[in-house]
Amino acid sequence: MTTASQPPVPIDTSKAHPARVYDWLLGGKDNYPVDEAVGSQLPPEAKNAARQNRQFMHRAAGWLAGQGVDQFLDIGTGIPTEPNLHQIVQRILPTAKVVYTDNDPIVLRHAEALLVSRPEGMTDYIEADVRQPEGIVEHARRILDFSRPIALSLIALMHFVPDAQDAHGIVRDLVATLPPGSYLVLSHAASDIYPELAQRVTAEYAKGGIQLGFRTRTEVERFFDGLELVGPGLVTATEWVTSPPSVEPEGSGIYAGVARLN
């Protein structure tokens, strides 16, 4: 079952948006010249980071479904790029329910057409901003059962929320709504792995009107306060694997982790 949540909202094509820049980096076509203008000025490593981040999401979602988690709240969804989160988890658990959230109206439009659930499960979409977590949770409660474990997915999102907007407090408030046995899945751009590269990326996004707040490992680890990190812990996106890797290690400027709420 698939549900649509909101009427169409005008899309502002005069300003770059992180979801559309990310789409461009992944080789997608659902972006505008203003988004390409930002993406094309980024160093080549940015495309690698986007790919690595997406692959982490695939591995983490599959692992969680393998643990029996059948409810997902994905905030900062981005423009659909197959395989999407619900496709991964519903291959393992066909009855899984996924609520997608993004603050770009183009994501909602594509979601209605492309994020189609298996008949046994459900997907739903809401246009909302992580900086208003109460509204997201209120909507998600209509679809998800908050008395059972939920996986909260924040993939490459919180580095778009600077400290002045209380990024750690937002995540803490979201986690506080989850029942025991839930999980937080988070990836975040690092400021301390490749510092010069991080500064260049931040500067190029700023030219496009997008503010970034890359963080150190210690600062990213704070998002998991009060939670139990599962193996392999907080590592780079390419290091987060739950079985021996079959390829050579690849450097990454993205931190990634999955943690359980006990």
Secondary structure, 3 states (H helix, E strand, C coil): CECCCCCCCCCCCCCCCHHHHHHHHCCCCCCCHHHHHHHCCCCCHHHHHHHHHHHHHHHHHHHHHHCCCCEEEEECCCCCCCCCHHHHHHHHCCCCEEEEEECCHHHHHHHHHHCCCCCCCEEEEEECCCCCHHHHHHHHCCCCCCCCCCEEEEECCHHHCCHHHCHHHHHHHHHHCCCCCCEEEEEEEECCCCHHHHHHHHHHHHHCCCCCCCECHHHHHHHHCCCEECCCCCEEHHHCCCCCCCCCCCCCCEEEEEEECC
